[in-house]
Amino acid sequence: MATRNTVPRTTDVIPGAHVSIVLKADQRTGREVQGTVRDVLTRGDHHRGIKVRLTDGRIGRVQRMTSGNSDSSASTPDATAAGSSASLSGEMAALTGGPPPGRRGQRPRYRDVRLDEPLDVAPEQIDLGAYIVPNKRKGKAKKGSGSDQPDNSADGSDTAGSNNSGAVPDVAPATAICPVCNAFEGDEAAVAHHVAEHFECHQGIREAIKMADGENGAHVHDVIIVGGGPCGLAVASRLCEAFPAANFTDEEHQRYHWLRSHRDRASVKYYKTGSETRRRSAAAASLGHGSPDMLVLDAEGGRFMAKWDRLFKTFDISHLRSPMFFHIDPLDRDGLLAYTHFHDKVGELREIRGCVGKEVSKHKKKKGRSGRQPKGESTVDERERNDYFVPSTPLFASHCGCVVDRYSLRGDLVRQEQVQDVVFDYHDELSQTDKIFTVKTNKATHYARIVVLAVGGNPPQIPGGLAPQETEGATHAMMIKEFPPPYLKTRIAAKSLTNVLIVGGGLTSAQLADLAIRKGVRNVWLIMRGPLKVKPFDIGLEWVGKFRNFEQAAFYLSDTDEERWEKLMKARNGGSITPPYKKIVDQHIASGRLNLLLHTTISHREWDPASKTWSVQLSNDTQTTLPPIDHIYFATGVGTNFEQLPCLQSMQAQYPIPSCNGFPCITENMAWRDDVPLFVTGRFAGLQLGPGAPNLIGARQGADRIAWSIEDILGTKEDDHNSNDAIGDKFNYVTGRGGRFEALGEC
């Protein structure tokens, strides 16, 4: 490389100049290349040369200026004989092993292979095993081994002095077989990854263990959920969510998250009682945090929310009745609101008027204690206005679909089967130590350790019943498949005079009346056995608040189930319609197409198969006479009497529990009994969840309480067997947990 006095200065090195540079890779050899300067990369002079970028993109430091005739990519002895003796001497020094110019007395560390002559013969291909040196035995060799061993070579040419340098050891890659399925074969890393996939699959670790055991019998699920509606979806999604926040404040969720993260890592000792909670085994901890093996049985369809979607589509309902914080997402209390803003669907919300902005002041509270406060005061302040909107039907369905996709709840998880009987007993072939559930349906028989009953009530029944020939002329609202029926459609198309009678005092009756008029029915008669009640929700506004629900606290503090039932019935207070539908009903009454009769019931009805009309007599003070009725719709809701459920007859006979006006008296853990892991949610869990049990808020609260109980059952079974049962040992073995000889501890 040139010295400081010979390198060109910035006045000479300009764009377009012809220079000879040394690349960074050639700094030790001094090899130079020529080219034309495109960019000058150094601001001033430099003692090792100014750094430039050539027109071909190469970067190096300028050693000398050249003429424009030489613009080669690399210097050769012929090309540089006249003006680059320093470069040639550096190259020759590299070939001969001498020191390069500028670094006298130092040997080069590297040799430029680009100057080597091409090989006449290709190098010999040597296996990688040749570079593996066998381990030498340490210590004194035993008698008859080591140097005393005879020479095993064929010609005896391998001696101690040769050190076996010419031998290539036969090193074959170690292979292993998956201990779960006994089908996959590969190296240890591949098998470890394959085993992890077994335990991460949706079926859970118990299916993998059954495969390892080679069992060909019936499969025992961890949980079977009876019902695929909102309550069933809430339970399934909650069981898949390890850190729920939908039922907690931010501070409560932080504490909950810490407890869930650390409760399995260390033992906890309570300083007041001195009791100690030992850390759980690896198998128990995994069961507590993973998704259990679930199966959902629904009579309506092979997917979640099948009946819900059918009824909403049949009734042509545009918006829900529940506010934004009534949903089934266990991850976030404001999950539906966040989903709405994230997908820019705020326009699909409709405000619930009359709920927000009328908070009770201290002065009004004092008036209330003196008995002068008017009833029906709202208790929702302005800070919660965003929550008091109702979502549209497509928006809520899209949010439910998002929850289903988030927890991978599609596929064969939901099956369309009608549950006929549930039995809890020992099964010799499947479980000889613990009782399991046998769930019989109209298609198959399933087995599970836990069953969750998430049905919406008793099967719909028409008051007074129907004769076989009368079923064509009357339909319960929950059983509507087509609205209106075919023979009524024909009369509407022919513009004949049509009359429809609707029985019921809830929101469904108003929705059917509006739908019938929009479908072309000429006259609609809506009768109610009580007064017309108008309120935003099924329950009072005092039961709908987000936090500090005093009514709910008073409900839980009731001494008996009878007191809870009385508060539940008082809070719901029968059917009601919303203020928006009250306006719609008034508009239809003003048009003359809707006739509203309050405090009225049917005293007699008779069906004429020939004319397909009803002759109906009413019992009221006005003595109203109805014309021939083409069809009667009963929007009378569903019953709540668990003793009449066909699928629970065996359970009531074998494990009877008390009843309170049709509601089962279940435990605080939402279980049938302490010794029976049959959990109840939805309408039948009203004595534990309160008046909101049949609604979306009850579905989410019930799912959270049930999930805690299920996690305790699935996560502590191994602790009950001292963590030494076959499932725990096999799980620890195949996943590499614990010591490799831990399974032999009891031998």
TORLOVEX-448471 format. One line per field, with one value per residue (C-alpha): residue number from 0; x, y, z. Coordinates in steps of 0.02 Angstrom, whole numbers, plus 50000, padded with zeros to 5 digits. Layout:
BEGIN
nr NUM|...
X X|...
Y Y|...
Z Z|...
REM end
This chain:
BEGIN
nr 0|1|2|3|4|5|6|7|8|9|10|11|12|13|14|15|16|17|18|19|20|21|22|23|24|25|26|27|28|29|30|31|32|33|34|35|36|37|38|39|40|41|42|43|44|45|46|47|48|49|50|51|52|53|54|55|56|57|58|59|60|61|62|63|64|65|66|67|68|69|70|71|72|73|74|75|76|77|78|79|80|81|82|83|84|85|86|87|88|89|90|91|92|93|94|95|96|97|98|99|100|101|102|103|104|105|106|107|108|109|110|111|112|113|114|115|116|117|118|119|120|121|122|123|124|125|126|127|128|129|130|131|132|133|134|135|136|137|138|139|140|141|142|143|144|145|146|147|148|149|150|151|152|153|154|155|156|157|158|159|160|161|162|163|164|165|166|167|168|169|170|171|172|173|174|175|176|177|178|179|180|181|182|183|184|185|186|187|188|189|190|191|192|193|194|195|196|197|198|199|200|201|202|203|204|205|206|207|208|209|210|211|212|213|214|215|216|217|218|219|220|221|222|223|224|225|226|227|228|229|230|231|232|233|234|235|236|237|238|239|240|241|242|243|244|245|246|247|248|249|250|251|252|253|254|255|256|257|258|259|260|261|262|263|264|265|266|267|268|269|270|271|272|273|274|275|276|277|278|279|280|281|282|283|284|285|286|287|288|289|290|291|292|293|294|295|296|297|298|299|300|301|302|303|304|305|306|307|308|309|310|311|312|313|314|315|316|317|318|319|320|321|322|323|324|325|326|327|328|329|330|331|332|333|334|335|336|337|338|339|340|341|342|343|344|345|346|347|348|349|350|351|352|353|354|355|356|357|358|359|360|361|362|363|364|365|366|367|368|369|370|371|372|373|374|375|376|377|378|379|380|381|382|383|384|385|386|387|388|389|390|391|392|393|394|395|396|397|398|399|400|401|402|403|404|405|406|407|408|409|410|411|412|413|414|415|416|417|418|419|420|421|422|423|424|425|426|427|428|429|430|431|432|433|434|435|436|437|438|439|440|441|442|443|444|445|446|447|448|449|450|451|452|453|454|455|456|457|458|459|460|461|462|463|464|465|466|467|468|469|470|471|472|473|474|475|476|477|478|479|480|481|482|483|484|485|486|487|488|489|490|491|492|493|494|495|496|497|498|499|500|501|502|503|504|505|506|507|508|509|510|511|512|513|514|515|516|517|518|519|520|521|522|523|524|525|526|527|528|529|530|531|532|533|534|535|536|537|538|539|540|541|542|543|544|545|546|547|548|549|550|551|552|553|554|555|556|557|558|559|560|561|562|563|564|565|566|567|568|569|570|571|572|573|574|575|576|577|578|579|580|581|582|583|584|585|586|587|588|589|590|591|592|593|594|595|596|597|598|599|600|601|602|603|604|605|606|607|608|609|610|611|612|613|614|615|616|617|618|619|620|621|622|623|624|625|626|627|628|629|630|631|632|633|634|635|636|637|638|639|640|641|642|643|644|645|646|647|648|649|650|651|652|653|654|655|656|657|658|659|660|661|662|663|664|665|666|667|668|669|670|671|672|673|674|675|676|677|678|679|680|681|682|683|684|685|686|687|688|689|690|691|692|693|694|695|696|697|698|699|700|701|702|703|704|705|706|707|708|709|710|711|712|713|714|715|716|717|718|719|720|721|722|723|724|725|726|727|728|729|730|731|732|733|734|735|736|737|738|739|740|741|742|743|744|745|746
X 50000|50064|50131|50055|50166|50117|49927|49832|49742|49562|49607|49654|49523|49363|49213|49267|49450|49541|49618|49693|49616|49641|49484|49455|49476|49647|49722|49839|49902|49904|49817|49749|49608|49576|49419|49330|49273|49085|49073|49202|49162|49295|49276|49461|49632|49675|49846|49792|49701|49537|49388|49290|49154|49192|49066|49052|49003|49167|49230|49411|49549|49642|49828|49875|49805|49803|49774|49607|49667|49668|49494|49507|49420|49581|49766|49870|50057|50048|49932|50028|50208|50239|50160|50114|50269|50213|50053|50145|50271|50128|50050|50214|50245|50076|50118|50291|50242|50346|50290|50181|50234|50205|50213|50394|50441|50263|50198|50026|49885|49789|49826|49732|49653|49604|49786|49799|49814|49662|49673|49702|49611|49452|49476|49424|49251|49265|49117|49088|49112|49298|49312|49233|49366|49317|49319|49469|49440|49508|49599|49695|49638|49566|49653|49621|49575|49662|49837|49820|49678|49729|49734|49564|49617|49626|49805|49869|49926|49840|49965|49975|50084|49957|49823|49690|49704|49647|49493|49322|49208|49035|48927|48740|48614|48520|48335|48189|48005|47863|47807|47630|47576|47718|47709|47823|48012|48154|48296|48275|48235|48102|48022|48020|47930|47809|47766|47733|47606|47513|47491|47449|47308|47128|47085|47202|47328|47206|47177|47365|47384|47246|47338|47498|47407|47340|47159|47034|46878|46758|46832|46801|46790|46838|46682|46519|46413|46228|46168|46255|46171|46246|46268|46355|46469|46510|46563|46666|46758|46787|46865|46988|47034|47170|47161|46983|46945|46762|46695|46828|46886|47061|47131|47046|47112|47291|47280|47194|47325|47466|47381|47350|47530|47614|47501|47579|47760|47778|47696|47587|47573|47433|47505|47342|47296|47466|47396|47505|47457|47587|47636|47544|47622|47667|47520|47397|47464|47450|47272|47229|47297|47256|47095|47004|46937|46763|46610|46454|46286|46150|45980|45962|46120|46303|46370|46357|46209|46108|45938|45979|46019|45864|45745|45824|45814|45634|45576|45678|45753|45870|45946|45970|45893|46050|46178|46355|46429|46309|46407|46493|46675|46778|46932|46873|46725|46717|46754|46599|46625|46808|46763|46638|46763|46904|46798|46722|46543|46487|46346|46264|46234|46073|46065|45956|45866|45809|45951|46097|46114|45989|46101|46027|46100|46124|45973|45863|45929|45876|45705|45699|45729|45587|45470|45453|45567|45472|45496|45590|45737|45885|46049|46168|46283|46357|46524|46441|46350|46456|46393|46208|46191|46120|46216|46138|46103|46240|46366|46331|46338|46504|46574|46519|46603|46762|46757|46730|46878|46990|46973|46961|46786|46734|46748|46680|46667|46479|46367|46183|46115|45966|46015|45894|45972|46118|46184|46324|46398|46548|46596|46698|46777|46819|46840|46843|46897|46797|46619|46592|46442|46356|46263|46140|46076|45967|46123|46260|46323|46460|46561|46632|46701|46601|46436|46373|46186|46167|45988|45868|45722|45589|45531|45402|45222|45060|44941|44801|44887|44836|44747|44839|44723|44750|44939|44925|44833|44938|45124|45231|45349|45503|45452|45423|45512|45423|45325|45185|45134|45108|44918|44918|45043|44923|44781|44890|44946|44762|44727|44599|44548|44668|44668|44807|44796|44954|44954|45089|45146|45332|45444|45424|45236|45266|45398|45280|45139|45250|45317|45142|45085|45241|45212|45039|44917|44765|44716|44821|44749|44871|44803|44892|44833|44907|44953|45074|45243|45376|45558|45727|45779|45701|45755|45754|45888|45953|46006|46102|46241|46422|46489|46427|46265|46175|46026|46139|46227|46061|46011|46167|46138|45966|45949|45847|45815|45634|45690|45801|45658|45544|45675|45704|45521|45501|45650|45590|45406|45341|45358|45386|45426|45556|45516|45559|45435|45306|45312|45294|45143|45062|45087|45003|44859|44835|44830|44691|44784|44831|44707|44782|44677|44745|44692|44624|44639|44566|44416|44376|44449|44393|44482|44390|44498|44391|44410|44572|44512|44489|44333|44399|44308|44393|44370|44375|44263|44235|44156|44253|44205|44343|44320|44380|44565|44682|44825|44869|45045|45086|45228|45211|45394|45462|45439|45567|45542|45695|45597|45509|45667|45675|45865|45873|45754|45895|45991|45839|45808|45988|46046|45890|45906|45778|45671|45611|45463|45543|45721|45852|45936|46114|46272|46369|46490|46347|46355|46209|46281|46452|46482|46407|46505|46349|46349|46199|46199|46071|45889|45894|46035|45928|45944|46132|46150|46001|45870|45995|46023|45923|46010|46184|46252|46199|46281|46450|46441|46386|46524|46656|46597|46582|46754|46834|46753|46800|46980|46987|46919|47029|47181|47177|47138|47324|47349|47217|47325|47485|47538|47598|47458|47491|47428|47540|47694|47670|47640|47798|47898|47849|47865|48033|47973|48053|48193|48207|48203|48058|47935|48035|48016|47875|47955
Y 50000|50176|50284|50444|50553|50465|50450|50579|50724|50781|50908|50765|50636|50701|50615|50554|50534|50371|50297|50138|50083|49947|49856|49820|49633|49667|49781|49645|49597|49770|49711|49857|49877|50020|50113|50280|50377|50401|50464|50530|50458|50547|50731|50770|50696|50530|50456|50285|50355|50438|50319|50321|50223|50173|50172|49982|49997|49941|50042|50065|50190|50280|50236|50327|50412|50317|50357|50328|50180|50055|50025|49842|49751|49678|49703|49563|49547|49599|49744|49819|49784|49965|50064|49952|49868|49888|49794|49655|49641|49624|49485|49392|49412|49333|49187|49158|49184|49341|49501|49619|49797|49918|49780|49726|49584|49514|49358|49368|49283|49240|49187|49255|49100|49198|49191|49002|48892|48784|48605|48469|48339|48372|48358|48197|48199|48155|48115|48225|48073|48081|48235|48154|48099|47950|47984|47913|47813|47899|47807|47646|47522|47359|47196|47132|47302|47453|47416|47233|47213|47122|47213|47197|47265|47145|47181|47236|47403|47509|47537|47650|47772|47797|47853|47781|47935|47846|47764|47844|47797|47739|47871|47849|47979|47924|47895|47891|47845|47952|47876|47944|47874|47750|47798|47948|47913|48037|48115|48176|48355|48304|48182|48314|48435|48299|48256|48439|48444|48299|48396|48560|48489|48534|48363|48393|48283|48148|48094|48084|47977|47861|47844|47801|47670|47591|47599|47560|47581|47728|47898|47986|48174|48295|48401|48379|48535|48507|48657|48762|48928|49082|48990|48843|48957|49058|48901|48832|48996|49024|48852|48898|49067|49057|49240|49305|49486|49506|49495|49598|49777|49825|49811|49644|49579|49626|49532|49386|49379|49372|49232|49131|49154|49107|48989|48834|48890|48899|48841|48967|48973|49067|49155|49160|48977|48903|48797|48773|48746|48640|48674|48566|48438|48475|48374|48463|48634|48597|48539|48698|48811|48712|48683|48527|48394|48459|48403|48508|48427|48538|48482|48628|48618|48571|48743|48870|48990|48892|48917|49096|49139|49050|49143|49313|49285|49223|49369|49493|49571|49714|49749|49659|49712|49695|49836|49829|49747|49599|49475|49305|49356|49303|49399|49578|49656|49787|49660|49695|49883|49865|49749|49877|50020|49912|49860|50034|49977|50115|50156|49989|50039|50114|50214|50156|50316|50358|50269|50390|50566|50559|50505|50524|50666|50666|50780|50658|50514|50604|50630|50445|50402|50517|50433|50580|50519|50465|50286|50233|50353|50306|50267|50273|50423|50508|50416|50253|50321|50219|50058|50095|50059|49901|49812|49760|49577|49559|49646|49531|49377|49435|49459|49284|49216|49307|49222|49052|49078|49145|48986|48866|48808|48755|48588|48431|48510|48541|48398|48402|48273|48272|48220|48091|48032|48069|47937|47957|47792|47676|47603|47444|47460|47646|47691|47574|47699|47857|47879|47951|48017|47918|48037|47952|48045|48004|47960|47896|47873|47982|47977|48119|48160|48322|48377|48556|48584|48744|48733|48879|48801|48669|48624|48751|48705|48785|48823|48695|48585|48550|48405|48323|48405|48577|48585|48662|48815|48860|48879|48920|49065|48961|48828|48941|48876|48982|49144|49149|48968|48919|48920|49094|49155|49099|49199|49353|49338|49325|49484|49396|49461|49382|49385|49328|49310|49331|49281|49350|49503|49507|49580|49428|49459|49639|49582|49452|49580|49701|49562|49498|49670|49696|49526|49580|49517|49629|49624|49571|49540|49550|49493|49500|49428|49576|49757|49818|49846|49953|49949|49943|49772|49611|49659|49826|49955|49932|49754|49807|49916|49870|49873|49890|49804|49820|49719|49574|49583|49576|49428|49331|49372|49292|49156|49032|48984|49039|49217|49215|49152|49293|49425|49345|49348|49525|49586|49508|49549|49456|49504|49681|49773|49905|50090|50080|49938|50031|50167|50037|49959|50130|50167|50003|50035|50209|50134|50015|49855|49806|49777|49772|49688|49692|49581|49458|49270|49137|49052|48937|48897|48778|48732|48704|48592|48627|48816|48814|48947|48964|49012|49100|49166|49284|49314|49500|49640|49712|49552|49574|49455|49401|49362|49194|49181|49110|49070|49084|49118|49086|49197|49135|49093|48930|48846|48829|48659|48550|48401|48392|48384|48212|48204|48225|48088|47965|48097|48142|47959|47920|48088|48186|48370|48494|48602|48781|48819|48725|48791|48663|48702|48683|48717|48879|48805|48785|48595|48475|48409|48412|48232|48250|48359|48404|48593|48700|48870|48980|48993|48845|48925|49072|49034|49060|49189|49300|49377|49396|49207|49186|49335|49362|49432|49273|49167|49249|49250|49069|49016|49098|49013|48844|48860|48885|48726|48626|48682|48628|48456|48425|48503|48416|48237|48206|48281|48163|48019|48098|48144|47965|47900|47840|47999|48116|48006|47979|48164|48211|48078|48121|48308|48300|48365|48309|48182|48039|47914|47997|47868|47731|47812|47699|47538
Z 50000|49963|50102|50166|50052|49891|49904|49800|49882|49869|49737|49620|49667|49590|49507|49335|49379|49339|49495|49563|49730|49858|49911|50094|50061|49981|50113|50178|50005|49928|49771|49671|49547|49427|49382|49365|49519|49538|49718|49841|50013|50117|50160|50171|50145|50226|50258|50190|50041|50002|50002|49839|49750|49571|49430|49444|49629|49709|49858|49910|49952|49812|49802|49641|49488|49323|49142|49060|48955|49100|49178|49218|49358|49432|49402|49327|49309|49125|49155|49300|49249|49199|49338|49484|49547|49727|49691|49601|49741|49865|49763|49745|49930|49963|49849|49922|50101|50121|50205|50103|50066|50208|50342|50343|50458|50469|50386|50304|50396|50239|50062|49912|49836|49682|49628|49645|49494|49455|49518|49393|49497|49597|49786|49869|49945|50129|50240|50392|50501|50462|50570|50724|50846|50956|51142|51231|51388|51541|51679|51680|51552|51612|51581|51408|51339|51264|51195|51236|51110|50951|50787|50705|50536|50392|50344|50513|50440|50575|50714|50864|50770|50632|50756|50639|50531|50376|50452|50432|50577|50533|50619|50588|50648|50804|50770|50891|50884|50950|51117|51092|50924|50892|50708|50684|50668|50657|50753|50930|50883|50758|50880|51017|50901|50847|51029|51066|50924|51004|51165|51081|50976|51017|51085|51233|51319|51367|51188|51162|51316|51255|51089|51183|51283|51125|51181|51046|51152|51170|51202|51367|51347|51482|51458|51362|51342|51310|51210|51077|51111|51196|51362|51280|51178|51334|51429|51285|51254|51440|51459|51320|51396|51529|51582|51573|51613|51563|51741|51830|51847|51793|51969|51999|51833|51876|52039|51954|51817|51946|52044|51887|51831|51994|52088|52007|52025|52214|52374|52465|52655|52742|52893|52991|52982|52949|52806|52655|52473|52385|52206|52083|51970|51790|51726|51840|51795|51610|51629|51721|51584|51426|51334|51392|51276|51238|51142|51114|51077|51004|50940|50818|50713|50699|50746|50886|50892|50764|50848|50893|50712|50648|50763|50733|50546|50556|50663|50559|50716|50674|50846|51010|51173|51280|51304|51241|51396|51381|51274|51285|51258|51411|51362|51387|51473|51334|51199|51095|51104|51056|50913|50850|50846|50777|50627|50606|50636|50754|50633|50674|50855|50921|51082|51227|51272|51447|51537|51542|51609|51752|51894|52068|52169|52357|52375|52280|52384|52542|52465|52428|52610|52659|52537|52416|52276|52119|52067|51912|51928|51818|51905|51756|51745|51593|51605|51550|51398|51276|51354|51334|51150|51073|50933|50770|50738|50605|50719|50865|50753|50682|50857|50907|50752|50802|50973|50890|50774|50912|51014|50864|50908|50734|50649|50730|50902|50888|50834|50795|50916|51033|51209|51277|51440|51556|51677|51804|51861|51852|51683|51693|51522|51531|51714|51861|51994|51952|51895|51722|51627|51491|51375|51258|51106|50957|50858|50974|51150|51222|51382|51486|51656|51666|51589|51574|51549|51447|51383|51373|51466|51442|51267|51204|51243|51188|51333|51335|51207|51027|50945|50799|50672|50751|50733|50560|50625|50779|50810|50959|50926|50969|50842|50692|50538|50407|50430|50380|50342|50159|50160|50237|50107|49972|50048|50065|49884|49832|49933|50039|50209|50333|50523|50640|50828|50935|51118|51234|51328|51293|51161|51048|51032|50976|50852|50778|50764|50672|50560|50517|50464|50358|50277|50218|50351|50352|50536|50685|50858|51003|51171|51340|51505|51599|51570|51438|51520|51436|51492|51405|51472|51534|51709|51799|51767|51944|51895|51739|51811|51777|51955|52134|52101|52268|52208|52159|52327|52418|52310|52362|52545|52546|52677|52577|52397|52416|52452|52300|52193|52254|52213|52043|51996|52060|51959|51795|51826|51674|51492|51428|51267|51231|51202|51014|50990|51093|50960|50822|50909|50929|50744|50693|50814|50739|50564|50615|50572|50750|50891|51066|51201|51379|51525|51400|51379|51264|51342|51195|51026|50888|50726|50562|50450|50298|50298|50397|50516|50703|50798|50954|51106|51228|51413|51450|51507|51333|51262|51101|50961|50844|50659|50592|50632|50500|50619|50804|50866|51049|51109|51287|51318|51388|51555|51694|51774|51771|51836|51666|51563|51480|51483|51673|51726|51767|51863|51968|52008|52054|52125|52177|52224|52295|52184|52212|52099|51955|51981|52035|52200|52137|52238|52247|52120|51995|52015|52029|52192|52273|52221|52046|51920|51820|51803|51759|51675|51589|51639|51758|51858|51911|52097|52084|51945|51982|51867|51724|51710|51546|51466|51395|51558|51647|51513|51541|51730|51736|51617|51726|51885|51800|51720|51890|51955|51800|51810|51991|51947|51795|51875|52044|51994|51982|52155|52226|52164|52233|52056|52025|51917|51740|51656|51754|51736|51551|51519|51615|51523|51345|51373|51461|51629|51792|51810|51689|51832|51922|51855|51943|52113|52169|52106
REM end
